[in-house]
Structures are given as structure tokens and as C-alpha cells.
Amino acid sequence: MRLTTWNVNGIRNPFAYPPWNSTARTFPAMFDLLGTDIVVMQELKIQRKDLRDDMVLLDGWDCYFSLPKHKKGYSGVGIYTRNATCAPIRAEEGLLGVLPSANGLPYCDLPDGEAIGGYPSALQVAELGVDPVALDAEGRCVVLEFPAFVLFGVYSPANSNGLRDGFRYGFICALDCRIRNLVTAGKRVVLVGDLNVSRNEMDTASAAEDCRKAGISHEQYISTPNRRIFNQLLVGGEVAGERDEAREEGVLWDTTRGFHPERKGMYTHWEQKINARPGNYGSRIDFVLVSESMRSWIEDADIQEGLLGSDHCPVFVDFNDKVQLADEERPMLDIMSPSGVFVGGIRKQDWKVSSVPAFSGKRMPEFEKRRSIKSMFMKKSESTAGESATSNINKTRDATPAVEAGPIKSQASTMTVTEEHTGTLERSQRPSSPKRKLSMAAKEKPVKKQKTDTAPPSSKGQQSLKGFFSAQSKSPNTLSSSLTTNSKPDTLLKTEPQLTTAPEPQDVSATPPPATPNTATTPSATPLTPAHPLPPESTSPTSPSMSDISTTIAAAEATQRSWSTLFSRPIAPLCEGHSEPCKTMQTKKKGSNQGRSFWMCARPLGPSGEKERGTEWRCGTFVWSSDWGGGRGNLVDP
């Protein structure tokens, strides 16, 4: 049996990376590829309203979620269990048990037979210094109890530049308190997840540099508040000075470090902003910890750094098929499900949704009555069809006396009964159509009023964006001005000077007489005769010269170049070490340079964490964007 923990950085994030994007892109396919029976995911970044069928209604899997109650796209923990190998007997969310359970009572107030136990006392909660409801409402912990052990799936708060140090310290203290209370009560505990804390310098690539910058020693490094609590929780954890009261002994064993005690570079998290994963410049903050009494249960433990899909990698532990329990050897399957489900490693009872804890995702009101795709295509049993037919016949017999009771309403009653049962048959044979209320008439769309003023727009003023940048023509001719401001360069190239010729002479007899003797004769209505032909118009004032056209085209091209230069990305400078295009970044650290952009080498950071020269890793190129005098135009994409 395998248990896997993975911070997925968004529940759908892994499907954008290989090998997950080459499979069926479903969670069962992912879990089968991982070869695991229990999957604990952190940082789901969804709320309850974002849950979908393909996340909850998985054939062969049960699921449990603790999602943030207020913040959107933040934290979130989910545990999936394979029905064929294990099934929890109790489930809840939160560390302190103050959230309401399915029956409305807080988990800490449930009867002993229904509660997991180990909840901190009122005094212990007061010593945390944080609001217990706020601590549990961020979707950071799911607790499942199996007959073999109590499983904690945890996503501990990260170090947010010191802004939430109090909340972060309160969370790890609450975790330490709850686990120690359960161990004292005689229960075995397995703690997995992203704890956002490392044990010592061996688990952090930047530890030496951090100590140098902060000017602290090794003893001070392992004595930071969260790291000190964490090391006191571990068996063999290094603690400077005397241990704290009530933390005299460690209770959990680090499985991964236990199987690889001298392995360096065994990191599970890499910073994406600096592309640190190719150079393995990371930290080990994802753990699988088990009670000291379970050490002999573990067959293997390791990380899977080659699996992409997140800024973290999966961490797993394999259990032996048979384990030592109460002076006897028992199959692991027997103690991973309720009593009697497995006997001697053989299943004796089938899995049912009704038998799982009420906190299960499949028992949420929005999913409890839903069916999976496979069940939707299952045929109804003959007994169900027979019961339905019998019910229809009984309804017909019950309705018949009502038809005979009133002679005046007999016809209407008969029609009602006939329509009721006939409609039932018709609805089963024809597709459903949307209902519409007869009492409501269809609303007519209001007729859009059209403008009656058809006068052409005035040619005065700016007519286009190019007209703002074009040089104003000094010629008073209207046609020349229109071509300069409104015409596109392509149109001007196709425009040729047109010569206006005199119209052909017309016959006087063909011209119709005036309508009335008093009608005024306009110049356009004056008949033309061969004796008085219209002289040809001069082309110079009406047609632009070739020099004007060339000037217009040059101005338009200059305008286009100016706009292209304005909106194009700057050309990336080349780094000094590799002569490759740099990438642009932005300063996030508070100070005078916050928000400023800069160029740096695009290669990943090396294992040393330092900028190197003459190697395959990142060189020391650094240029402020404001100081870079590179031109604009076609970009060499950084």
C-alpha cells in the first residue's frame, strides 16, 4: 500500500504538464500512474462552489476536502482514498475541531464514539494566540481516522515576509499539540503535507547564504520559532539547548530522511520565479512523518523529483503488506478499513457510499443524489418497471369513480383522466419541450428609430487618427485636402489623375421644355448645343501632382513607424556570459526600487545558488530597464 503527498499548486495544474497531459487527464488516471492508494493534495486553490463532478464523483475513489471559507483561490487540502484497499472510519476538517460537523455540532463536542479526539483544551487554545475559528477556516487540514492510524493532511502557512508570523507560529503549535494529545491517548499518527519549514541546513540549498546575510550561527538557524517546534516534534530532531516543557521527546519519525540519511539535494520545492528546478536549487519542506511505533511498517520512502506539474514534487511511503500489531502480524488491508470489511487480506463486504463518514465529498448535498456517468447508462431492473406500471394502473382505477360521480362534469373529468395517463405515455416517447406560460404574451422588441438626417458628414476637422499626424495641405482645393487626410497610402497609389472632357453635344429637340413659364432656369439645366461646347476643365487645380502623392505616402509611412515603435516590445539585451537574450523581471521587494523592471540572464540558477561565469548556469548580467538604451522594433523574445 502506498501513500503519496503532493502540493499541486492548483488542483488542475498538473494536467498542463507531462506525463499527465498525455493520459486521459482524469484524476483516477493520475492516481494509477502514481501507483498510490491514498493521495493527499495541498494548495488546491478552489472553494466549495468550484468543485466539479470529475473532482468528486470518481469511480473507485472516495474524497474529503477542506477548502477556504472566505478567501478565493487560496490554500485547500484534499484526500483521495482508493475504495479497493482502504476506507476511513471517521473524518473531519481543521486542527482544533471547532468547525461544525455534519449534524451541526463542532467536532470537538461530538460523543467519544464519533469524534477522532485529541482536541486541545481551552487553556491550550488560549496559549496559541490566534482565533481558533479563523485558524481552521482557511482550509489547511483534513483528518482521517483508520483503524491503523490517524492521518493528518496539512498545508501549513508560508512565510509571507513576516506579515503572518503570529498565525504561522500558532498553526504549528496547534498541530504539535493535537498530535501529542493523540499519541498520549494511545493512537498512532501519520502526518503528511507541505509544512513550509525545513529541518536544518541540509534541507535548504540557500541556508548558507541566508545565515551569512542574516549574520546568524547554526544554533540560531535551527532555533527559529517554527523550526524549533518542528524539530522537537521529530524523533532525532536537532534542538539547541533544553527542550520546551511538554515537548521533552519527539513522537514522529521522518521516513524520507530515515531511508536516505546522507543524501544531499533531496529537495521537494523549487522557486518558479528564478527557474530553480533545473539546477536543483530548492528546499525539502514536504514530509511523510509516522509514529515511532510504525517504523517497522515502512517498506520504502522517497521523493519523485522527476514528476512535473507543480513547483513541488510528490513524496511517497510504501507500507509492508503485513505489519506487527499488538504482538501479532496482520495484513495491512485488515486494519485500513472498518472491522469485517477485510479478513485475512480478503474482502468480505462491498464498499457503499452510505457507510463512509458524513464528511465525504460524495455525501455533500450537491453531490449525494448525483450519479456517475457509468451508472447513468445502467438499465432499470424489471421490478422497478413493474412497480411503475402497477402504480399507473392503480392511479387509473382510483380516478374512475370520480368520473361516474358527477353527470354534469363527467365529460371534463374523463378528459382530465385520459389526458393525465395519455400524457404520461407521450412524455416517455417524445423529447421534452420547454414550458411556456399561456397567460403571458410575447414581448415585441421596440422599433429602433432611424435618423432622418441624411446629410453627409462635414469634412471639417480631424477625420482619422492619421489625420492628426499628417501635414496640413496648403492647397485650397477640397479634393487635394481630402486625399491628404482621409485616403490611405494604398488608395493613393492606385489613384490616377482624371482628365475632365467636354460632354458630347446634345440635340436641342431632345431637351424637355420647362414645366412652367415662370420656372427659373438653373445653369445645370441649360441645354448644351454644338455651337457652344463646354470648354475642358483644367486638371491642375483638381488633381494632385505626383509630388503631393509621394509626400502623403511618406507621411503615412512615418506615422505607421512611429506607432509601431511606440507599442513594440524593446529588444532584449544579450547576457555577458552566454550572449543570449535576457529576460525581464520586476522588483517585488519593498524599498526605493520596488516596481522597477530589470534584465537578467534567462538561464536557470545553478546548484550553488550564485551567479556563475563560464558555466552553463545563470551569469551575473543585470541591467535596469530604464538604463537599457536598446532600440525598439522586432523583438528577440527573451
N, C-alpha and C positions, 0 to 999 in steps of 0.2 A: 504494500500500500504506500502511495506517495502523497505527500502534502507539499503544495507549492504556494509561495507568496510572491506577489508582483505588484509594484506600483506602476500602473499602466498609463498614468498621466492623461486620463480621459478614457472612458470605457470603450469607445470605438476607435481610439487612436491606433492600436496595434494593427488593425486591418489595412492601414495605409503602407505597411512595410512587409517585406518578405520575411519569413515564408507564409505569413498569414494572408497576404493578398493573392496568393496563388492557389489557395484552398477554396472551400465553399464559403468562406467569410462568415462563418457562424461560430458561436461560442462552443457548441459540442465538438466541432471540428478542431478548434483551437485546443480544447482540453485534451482531446485524443492525441493531438500532436505533442503536447506536453507530457502525455503519459501519466496523468495525475488523477487522483480520486477526490482530493479536496483542494480547491483553488481559493486563495484569499487575495482579493484585489483592493488596492488603495487608490485614492485620488480619482474617483470616478467622475467627478465634476458634473454631476447632474442632480436634479431634485426629484422628488417622488412623481411629480406630474410628467417627468421626462421618461419614465420607464415605459418600455415597449414590449410587445409580445415576444419578440426574439431575444429579449433580455431575461424574461421571467418564465415563460411557458416553454421550457426546454425539455424535450423528451429524454427521460433517463436521468434528469438532474433536478435537484431542489436548490433554492436560493434564499438568501437572507441579506437584507440591506439596511444600512444606517446612513441616511442622507441628510445633508444640512437642512435645517428647518427654515432658515431665513436667507442666507447668502446663496446666490445663484452661481453655478459653475465653480463650486468650491468644495474641496475635500470629498468625502464619501467613501464608505467601505462596503464591500460585498463579498459574501462567501458562498461558493457553489459546492454542493456535495453530490457525489455520484450515488444514485439510489441502489445500484447493484452491489455496493460494498459497504456503505455506511449510512446512518441516519441518526441525527441528534435526538435527544430526549427532551431537551429544553433549549430555549433560545431567547435572547434579549439584546437590546442595544444600550450603549452607554456604560461608563465605568462605575458610576455611583448608584445606579438603579433608581434614579428619581423620575425618569420618564414614564409615562403611563403605558401599561401593558394592554393586551387585547381586551380585557374586561374592565379597563378604566383605572384600576389601581396601579400605583407605582410598583415597579418590580421589587423594590426593597420591602414593600408591605404585603407581598403575596405570602400565602401559607408556606411552611417549610417544604412540603412535598412538591410545590410548584415553582419555587424560587431556586436559583442557582446558588445563592448565598455569598458570603464573604464581603458583604457591603460594609463600607467604612461607617464607624459610629458617628454620632453627632459631633463629638469632640474632634475626631479625625477629620471630618469635613470642614469644621471651623478652622483647623490649622492649615488647610490648603490655601486659604486667602483668595479664593475665586468663587464666583456664583456657581453652585453645582448644576443648576438647570442650564446655564449658558455653556458649561463645560461639556455636558452630554448632548446638547442640541446641535453641535457642529458636525455631526456625522463622522465621528472618528473611531468608533469602537463597536464591534459586533462580538457577542459572547455566545458560544455554543457549548452545550454540555453533552458529551458522550459518556457511556458507562466507563470508558477507559480513562478519560481526562476531560478537563475544561479547556476549550480553545478560545484564545483571545486574538481577534484580528484587529490590528491597531494601525492608525495613521497619526503619528504624533505631530504636534505643531512644529513648524520650522522656525529657524532663527531669522526673524524679519527685521534685521538691522536694529535689534534691541527694542522694537516697538511693542512686542508682546512677551517679553521675558517673564513677567509675572504669571501670565496664563500658561506659558510653556512649562515653567517650573511646577505650577500647580497640577498640570496634567500628568507629568511623570511621577510626581509624588502620589497622586491618586492611583496610578497604575501600580506602583510599588506597594501601596497599602492594600489594595484589593487582592493582589496575588499572594501576598504574605498571609492575609486572612484566610484565603482558601487553602493554602498549604498547611496552616495551623489546624484547619478543620479536617485535614486528612485527605484532601483531594489532590490529584496530580494536575499540573498546569502546563499548557503549551502556549507560548507567546510568539506570535509571528507578525511581521509587518515592517513598515517603514517607520523606524523610531527616531529618525533625524538626529542621531547622536552616534559618535564613534567611540570605541573603547580607548584607544591610545594613538600614538604617532604612527604605528604600523598600519593602521586602518585609514589613514588620510595622507594623500600624496602631498598636500600643501602644509602639513603640520610643521615641518622645519622652518619654512618661510613664515608661517603665522607666528611661531614662537619668536623668531628673530625680529619681526616687525613690532610685535607687542612687548618684546623685552621680557619674556617670562621663561621660567625653567620648566623642566619636565614635571616636577611635582606640582607646579602651579597649573600646568596644562591639564593634567588628569584630575585636578581638584576644582575645575569649573563646576558650577552648581549642578547642571543636568548630568554631566559626565560622572560626577561623584556619586549621585543617586543611582545611576545606571550600573556603575562598576560594583557598587555594594549589593545590587540585586543578583549579580553573576557569581557563579562558583569560580573562584580563582581570579576574580576581578581585582585589578590593582588599585589600592586606595592609599593615599598619603595620610599618615597619622592614624589616629584611632578611628574606628568605625562609629557611626552615629548610633544613638540609642534605638533599640528595636530593629536595628539592621546589622546585628553582630555577625550574621552568616549569610552567605549567598545561597539562593534557593533554585536558580535556573542555570542550566548548562548550555554554553554556546556550541551548537552542533557543528557549524561550518568550521570554526576555528579549532574545535576539538579534533576533527578529522584532518585538518591541514594547519598544524600549529606553527610551522615556519614559513608558510607561503606568503610571499610579498606580492603586492599589486593585486590582491584579491578584492577588487572594488566592485560595488554594485550600483553606483550612481556616478554620472559624469555631467558636468555643466554643459548644456547645449549652447549657450551664448558664446563660449570660447571654443566650441568644437573640440572638447577634450577627450572624447571617447576613442578616436583612432590612436592617440598617444597614451591611452590608459592613465590619464591624469584625473583620478577620481577619489572616491571615499567609500567605505563599507558602512552603510547605515541601515541596511535591510537584514533582518535576522530571523532565524528559527531557533527559539530557545525552549528547552524542555526541562521538566523537573529532574533533579539529580537522580531520583529513583528510576527514571526512564532511560538512563544512559545505555543500558544493555538492550533496549528495544530498537535502537537505531542501527540500521544496516549501512547507510551511506548518507552523506550530506555534502552539497556543493552548490556553486553558483553556475548560471548558464549565461555567461557574458557574451556568447556568440549570437544570442537571440535578440533581434532588434524589435522595435515597436514602441520604445519609450526611452526616457533618459535614465531609467533604471533597468536592471536585468532580473529575470526570475531567480529565486533561491528555493531549493527543494530539500526535502529529507525523505528517505525511504525507511519504512518500518519493516522489521522482520515479520515473516508470515506467522511465527509463533513467538509469544513473549512470556516472560516469567511473571506470574501474578499470584500473590498470596500462596507462595510455596508450591505452585503448580504451573505447568506450561499450558497455555491456552492459545487457540488460534486467534489472530488479531481480528478477524471478521466477527467473532463471537462477542467481542467487547466494544465494537464500534457501531452497534445497533441496539435497539431495545431488546430486553430479555426475551428469548424464544424465537427471534427472527432468524438467527443463525445458530445452529447446534453442530459442533464439530466442524465448523467451516462450511456447512451445507445449509442453504436457505430453506427454512421451513414455513415462512409466512411471506406473502406478497406485499409489496410496498403500496400504500394507499395514501392519498392526499389527506384524508380525514385523520390519519394517525400522526401527522407531522405537527410540530409546535405551531401555535397560532401566529407566531411572528413570521412564519414562512411567507415568501413573496407570492406563492401560489394561493395563499389564503387571504390576500388583500381583497377588499370588497370589489375593486375594479378588475381583478383577475380571477376571483374564486369561481364565478359562473362561466368563465370563458373556457373554450375548448382549443386544443392544439389542432393543427392542420390535419394530422393523421386521424384524429377522432371525428373530424367533420365529415369524412368520407366513409365512415363506418355505417353499414346498413342497420336500420332499425330491426329489432327482433320481431318475430311473428306474434309473440304475445302482446307486445305493445300495439301492433297494428290491430289485433283482435279486440283489445280493450278499447281502442279508439272507435272501431266500428260499433261495438256494443253500446258505447256511450252515445253515439249518434242515434242509434235505434231507440234507446230509452228516451232521449230528448223528443223524438218524433211522437212516441206513444204518450208522453206527458202533455204534449201540445195539442193532441187530437181532441180531448174533451172540451177544451176551450173553444174549439171551432163549432161544436154542436150546442154549446150553451146559449148563445145569443143568435136568434134567427135574423135579426136586422144586421148584425156585424159579422155574419158567417162568411160572407164573400171576402171582406177585408182581412179577417183572421186567417182564412185559408191562404190568401195571397201572402200573408206575413210568414206563415209556417213554411209554405212552399219556397218562398224566396230565401228564407233562412237556411234551409237544408240544401237547396239547389246552389245557393251562393257558396256554401262550404265546398261542394264538389267542383264548382267552376274555379274557385280560387286555387285549388290544388292542381288544376290543369292549365291555367293561364298565368302569364307573368303578372306580377303586381304592378299596378299603376298608381302614380301619386294621387292622393285625395285632394279635392278642391271644394271649398265651401261654395254652395249654390247661392247663398244669400249675398255674396259679395261680387259686385260687377268688376270686370277688368278695367283697370285704370288706363285711360288714354294718355299717351305722352303729350305734353304741351307742344304745340307747334312753335318751332323756333322762328322768331321774327327775323326777316332778312332786311338788310339795309337797302333803302330805295335810292340812296345817293350813289350813282354810278359814275360820278365824275372821276377822272383819272387822278392819281395822287400827284401832289405838287412836286416838281422837280427841284425845288429849292431845298437847301440844307444838305446834311450828310445822308447819303442813301445806303452806304455799306461801310463795313469795318475798314476795307481797303481805302475807301474814300477819305478816311481820316489821315492816312499816311501818304496819300498821293499828293503830288504838287498840283496846285490850282492852275488851270489853264488861263492865260491872259487873253485868249481869243474870245471875242464876244459872241461868236457863233454858238448856238444852242447845241447843234449836233456834235461839234467837237468837244464841248464840255461834257455831254452825256457819255460819249465814248471814253473820256478820260476817267470819269468817276464811277460809272456803272458797269462797264464792259470788263470781262475777264481777259487775261492775256491770250488764251486760246481763241477767243472770239475775235480779238483784234487781228490775230494772224490770218484768219480766214476772211476778214473784211477787205474788199477791194473797192477803189473809187468808182462810183457810178456816175456816168455822164447822162445828163438830162437832155433829151432830144425834143424837138418841137413836135407837137401832136399832128397827126395826119389831118389834112383839110376835110371838113365835113360839108355835106350838101345842105344848103340853106333850107330847101324844101323839107328836109327830114327833121328839122328842129321844130318841136311843137310850139304853137303860139302861146302867149301869156294867158293865164287863167282869167284875168280881168283886165280891163283897160287901165285901171288905177294901180295895178301891181307894179312895184318898183323893180327895176332890173338891176340885179347884182352883177358884179364883174365876173363871177364864176359862171353865171347863166348866159353871158353874152355869147352869141354864136360866132364861131370862127369860120372865116371864109378863106379861100385860096389867095385872095388879094391882100389879106392881112394876116400872114402867118405869125405865130408866136416865136419871137427870137429865142435862140437857145440860151439856157441859163449858164452862167459861169460856174465852173466846178471848184475854183479856188476857195471861195468863202464857205462852201457847204461840205466838202470832203477833206479829211485830214491828210496832211502830207505824210510821206514815209518817215520823215524825221520825227514827227509827232507820235507816230505809232511806235517807233523804236524807243522814244523817251518813256512812253506809257508802259511798255513791256519791261523796260529796265527798272522803273519804279515799282512795278508789281513784284518782280523777282526780288528786289531788295527788301520789300515788305515781308515776303514769304520767308526769306532767310532770317530776318530779324525775329519773327515769331518762332521759327524752328529753333533758333539759338536760345530763345527765352525759355522754352518748355522742354528742351532736351536735357538729359542727364549729363553730368560732367564726365569727361573721360577720366577713368581711374588711373592714378599714378602707378608706376611699376615699383615693386618692392626691391630693396637693395640686395637682399641675399639670393633671390631666385629670378629676378627680372620678370615677375609675373604680376598681373593686375591685382591691386589691393582691394580689400572690401571696406565698406564704410560702416561705422558703428557710432553710437551716441552715448555720451557720458550720462550715467544714471546716478552717480554718487553725488550727494549733496555738497554744495560748495560753489565757488565762483564759476566753475566750468560746467556745471550741471546743464544738460540740454545741448551742449556743443557737439558737433559731429567731427569725426576724425577718420583718417585712413590708416589701415594696418595690414600686415601680411595676412593673406587669406588661408594660409596653411594651418593645420591643427597644431595645438600646443603639444610639445614633446613630453616624454615621461618625467623630465626634470622639473617641469613647470616653469622653466625660464625661457626667455627668448634667445635662440641659439643662432650661430653664424657658421655657415659652411656645412650645415646638416640638412636633412630632409624635413625638419620641423620648422615651426614659425620663427622668422627672423625678427630683428628689432625695429623694423620700419614703422615710423609713427609720424603722421603729418596731419595737422589740423586742417579741416576743410576750408576754413577761411584763409589759410596760408597757401593753399594749393592754387597755383596760377594756371592750371591746365585749361585748355580750350574746351568748348562745348561743340557738340555735333554728334557724330556716330560714336556710340559708346562701346568701349571694350568692357563687356559685362563683368563686373568684379565677382 
